[in-house]
Amino acid sequence: MFEATDDISRTELASRQTNSITVRLLWSRSTNLVTVAVDDAANDDYFELILDEHERALDVFHHPFAHAAARGIEFRTRRPEPEVLRDAA
């Protein structure tokens, strides 16, 4: 579970995936900062939350969208396009 990421100074502490959304808990060796990265492949959306010392990392990891909304971070949601029904006449 402790995997090095593309950035050699960050270590992945945890990750989870649900449908097209991947959430990763990362720790930077060089800055000692913890971040939660959210990648929504279906909507081509990505954001990172940098945690303060008083924030509980696992709480942010398990509820990143709630924490993003509380910080005023906007993210897109794709709504399905309505189906067009044709008359059979």
N, C-alpha and C positions, 0 to 999 in steps of 0.2 A: 504494500500500500504506500510506502514511502518511496515515491519515484521522483527522479529528477525530471524537471520539465525542460522545455526548449531553452528557457533562460537558465543558465547554469547556476545562477545565484538563488534560484527558487526551488523549493522542495514541495512536492505534493503530499499533503498529510492525509487527505481523504478525497474521495470522489464518488459521485453517484450519477446515474442517468435514468431519466424517465421520459419515454417517448423520444422526442428530438432535443430535450433539454439536458445539458450536462452541467453539473455544479461541481466545482473543485475548491478545496481548501488549501491554500498555498502559504508557505512561509519563506521569506527572503532572508538568506544568511547574511547578506551584506548590510541590509537595513534593519533587520529584526522585525519587519512588518509582516502582519498576517493579512491576507486578502482572501476574498471569496470571489471566484470568477464564474460567471454564468454565460453559457453559450447555447443559444436557441437556433439550431441548424435549420429548422423549418421556416423561421422568419428572418434568418440571416441577421440575428441580433446578438450583441455581446455587451456585457458590462462587468466591471469589477468594483467591489466594495472594499475599501481599505478600513480595517478595523482599528478602533481606538483601544487603548489599554483596558478600559472598563467594559468593553463589549464582550459578550460571551461568544466565542468563535463557533461553537457547535450550534448555537441558536441562530446565528446569521447563516451558517451553512445549510441548516434545515429549512429556513424561511427567508431566502434571499429576496424574493419579490416584495415581501412585506417590509423588509429593511430598506430596500431601494425606494419604495413608495414613501416611506417615512423621511427619507433624505431628499425627496423631490426629484429622484432620477426617473426619467421617462423611458419607457421601453415600448416597443410596438407589439401589438397582438394582431395576428392575421385572422380575419373573420372569413368564413367560407362564403364564396360568392353564391348568390341566390340562384336556384335552378329556374330556368325558363321553361314553362310548360306550353306546348303547342296545341292548338285546337285540333281535334281529330276530324273536323269537318273539311 
